[in-house]
Amino acid sequence: MPWDERTARRLKLRDLHVFKTAVRLGSMGKAAGELAVSQPAISKAITDLEYVLGVRLLDRSRQGVEPTGYGIALLKSSAVVFDNLRQGVEEIDFLADPTAGELRIGTTEVMTGGLIPVVVDRLSRQYPRMIFNVVQASTLAQQYRDLRERNVDLILGRIIEPIADEDMNLEILFEDHLHVVAGIESRWHRRRKIDAGELVGEPWALPPYETFIGSIVKQAFRAKGLSPPRITAISNSQQFYTALLATGRFLSVRPKSMLRLGGKHLLGKVVRVDLPMQPVYGGIVTLKNRTVNPAVQLVIDCARTVAERLNKRN
């Protein structure tokens, strides 16, 4: 059905909400229970929606309901509609008081051990009514997906430059150099100068060499004419690395921002080895077609201030 004024008048937000709820729960009966209405009312709302659009949105069976291809397309667009409405209501509240409300910050684990706690601590002291919902993505790709699907208001984390997607704004805050680290019980951090070849045979805790950080470590050893170490413990968990570093046996890598902002509890000390690893970057990513509300702007401004301190200490 082509979009026109008649279609716009007949589409109801309530029917869209009912449709989204039924798909999320996989059942009209469960949707009726959650929305506190009768099951026939749920069925009628979805049938009316299908009639207006002229297509079948749900496949119905004894096992429940699931969206058709048309239904999936509507779900994607309705997510944007409801997010814009939510943001509009929040924007009104923020305009009345930009220091109150909930912010959703997308990031990765490295930043939750360095930059983000500093930002949250500063702003929560100044604006105690603000709520910070930090959404940690398992990968950089998931980080961008969360932003595009509007699960977060902005990304404050590790970024790869350039971002090819034209729907995003990118601001580099700081260059984040990687360092080889050992635990406080390790013999390696006590030495002033170490040849990279001495570390090849040691146990390492790293992401796989096929990942972004893993590939940087691999290239650094090869640049020294060495084969990369065999990874003893493969993971993307900084908490896991911390536990292994504490044994005094393992080596790993951590970015400058985490070492400087994260504190001594991270149990990592820099190993003085000449290993040329390319820097990574920390920064801010927002959607171009999404208004930055005043509370999000407070986070951005605070992150810039913290980043200035990091850059001055390079």
ZIRABEL-V741791 format. One record per pair of residues at least 4 apart in sequence whose C-alpha atoms are under 6 Angstrom apart, sorted by sequence separation. I is the first residue (numbers start at 1). J is the second residue. D is the distance in whole Angstrom. If there is no record, write none. Layout:
# ZIRABEL-V741791
I/J/D
I/J/D
This chain:
# ZIRABEL-V741791
22/26/6
32/36/6
44/48/6
50/54/6
67/71/5
74/78/6
83/87/6
84/88/6
87/91/6
90/94/6
91/95/6
94/98/4
111/115/5
112/116/5
117/121/6
120/124/6
123/127/6
124/128/5
145/149/6
147/151/6
182/186/6
211/215/6
222/226/5
257/261/6
258/262/5
22/27/5
32/37/5
50/55/5
60/65/5
67/72/6
111/116/6
137/142/6
146/151/5
147/152/5
209/214/4
210/215/6
221/226/5
222/227/6
245/250/5
22/28/5
32/38/6
50/56/6
59/65/6
137/143/5
208/214/5
209/215/5
32/39/5
59/66/5
207/214/5
221/228/5
58/66/6
22/31/5
58/67/4
21/31/6
29/39/6
57/67/6
58/68/5
218/228/5
57/68/5
57/70/6
57/71/4
19/46/6
204/231/5
207/234/5
99/127/6
108/136/5
204/232/5
205/233/5
206/234/5
207/235/5
100/129/5
101/130/5
102/131/4
103/132/5
104/133/5
105/134/5
106/135/5
107/136/5
108/137/5
200/229/5
203/232/5
205/234/6
207/236/5
15/45/5
100/130/5
101/131/6
102/132/6
103/133/6
104/134/6
105/135/6
99/130/6
27/64/5
26/64/6
27/65/5
26/65/5
23/66/6
106/152/6
111/157/6
204/250/5
206/252/6
105/152/6
203/250/5
204/251/5
205/252/5
104/152/5
107/155/6
204/252/6
104/153/5
105/154/5
106/155/4
107/156/6
105/155/6
107/157/5
1/53/6
220/275/6
220/276/5
220/277/5
183/245/4
186/248/4
182/245/6
183/246/5
185/248/5
183/248/5
182/251/5
181/251/6
181/252/5
180/252/6
181/253/5
180/253/4
179/253/5
179/254/5
178/254/5
178/255/4
177/255/6
176/255/6
177/256/5
193/272/6
194/273/5
176/256/6
192/272/6
189/271/5
183/267/6
183/268/5
182/268/5
181/268/5
182/269/5
181/269/5
181/270/5
180/270/6
181/271/5
180/271/5
177/279/4
176/279/6
176/280/5
176/281/5
175/281/5
174/281/6
174/282/5
173/282/6
173/283/5
172/283/4
171/283/6
171/284/5
170/284/6
170/285/5
169/285/5
169/286/5
168/286/6
169/287/6
168/287/4
169/288/6
167/287/6
168/288/5
167/288/5
159/281/6
158/281/6
159/282/6
158/282/5
157/282/5
157/283/6
156/283/6
156/284/5
155/284/5
155/285/5
154/285/6
154/286/5
173/307/6
114/257/6
114/258/4
113/258/6
114/261/5
114/262/4
113/262/5
98/294/5
98/295/5
